[in-house]
Amino acid sequence: MLRTEYDEDYFRSLFMEDGRAEERINTERERQRADAAEAEANIAKSRADAAEAEANTAKSRADAAEAENEKLRARIKELEANQNK
């Protein structure tokens, strides 16, 4: 015999469980997207940090070269002064 009674509580619980399952799936997708975005941001930060370190190294080398040039200029002036005596 067919069941003719409509069990509202039963069907409501089914719909609620379907909604919960879909929400879990959506939450997991959003978590994965957030994790991927965070990983991309970390990679970009690492690249920026490496570029900054490279720039600092180049600046240090330029500063050292400038200091060496100053020493050489001073030595040239000293030699010129001694030659003119």
C-alpha positions as CSV (number, residue, x, y, z in Angstrom):
1,M,0.0,0.0,0.0
2,L,1.2,3.5,-0.8
3,R,2.2,5.8,2.0
4,T,-0.1,8.7,1.7
5,E,0.9,10.7,4.7
6,Y,3.3,13.6,4.2
7,D,5.9,13.7,6.9
8,E,6.9,17.3,7.0
9,D,9.6,16.9,9.7
10,Y,11.3,14.1,7.7
11,F,11.4,16.1,4.5
12,R,12.5,19.3,6.3
13,S,15.4,17.3,7.8
14,L,16.3,16.0,4.4
15,F,16.4,19.5,2.9
16,M,18.3,20.8,5.8
17,E,21.0,18.1,5.5
18,D,21.2,18.8,1.7
19,G,21.8,22.5,2.6
20,R,24.4,21.7,5.2
21,A,26.2,19.4,2.8
22,E,26.2,22.1,0.1
23,E,27.4,24.7,2.6
24,R,30.3,22.4,3.6
25,I,31.3,22.1,-0.1
26,N,31.1,25.8,-0.6
27,T,33.1,26.5,2.6
28,E,35.8,24.1,1.4
29,R,36.0,25.7,-2.0
30,E,36.3,29.1,-0.4
31,R,39.0,27.8,2.0
32,Q,40.9,26.4,-1.0
33,R,40.6,29.7,-2.9
34,A,41.9,31.6,0.2
35,D,44.8,29.2,0.6
36,A,45.7,29.6,-3.1
37,A,45.5,33.4,-2.8
38,E,47.7,33.3,0.4
39,A,50.2,31.1,-1.4
40,E,50.4,33.5,-4.3
41,A,50.8,36.5,-2.0
42,N,53.6,34.6,-0.2
43,I,55.4,34.0,-3.5
44,A,55.0,37.6,-4.5
45,K,56.4,38.7,-1.1
46,S,59.3,36.4,-1.5
47,R,60.1,37.8,-4.9
48,A,59.8,41.4,-3.6
49,D,62.1,40.5,-0.7
50,A,64.6,38.9,-3.1
51,A,64.5,42.0,-5.4
52,E,65.0,44.3,-2.3
53,A,68.0,42.2,-1.2
54,E,69.5,42.4,-4.7
55,A,69.0,46.2,-4.7
56,N,70.6,46.5,-1.3
57,T,73.6,44.4,-2.5
58,A,73.9,46.6,-5.6
59,K,73.8,49.7,-3.5
60,S,76.4,48.4,-1.1
61,R,78.7,47.6,-4.1
62,A,78.1,51.1,-5.5
63,D,78.9,52.6,-2.1
64,A,82.1,50.6,-1.8
65,A,83.1,51.6,-5.3
66,E,82.4,55.3,-4.6
67,A,84.5,55.0,-1.4
68,E,87.4,53.4,-3.4
69,N,87.1,56.2,-5.9
70,E,87.3,58.8,-3.2
71,K,90.5,57.2,-1.8
72,L,92.0,57.1,-5.3
73,R,91.1,60.8,-5.9
74,A,92.8,61.7,-2.6
75,R,95.9,59.7,-3.5
76,I,96.1,61.4,-6.9
77,K,95.8,64.8,-5.2
78,E,98.5,63.8,-2.8
79,L,100.8,62.6,-5.6
80,E,100.2,65.8,-7.6
81,A,100.9,67.9,-4.5
82,N,104.2,66.1,-4.0
83,Q,105.1,66.4,-7.6
84,N,104.6,70.2,-7.6
85,K,106.9,70.7,-4.6
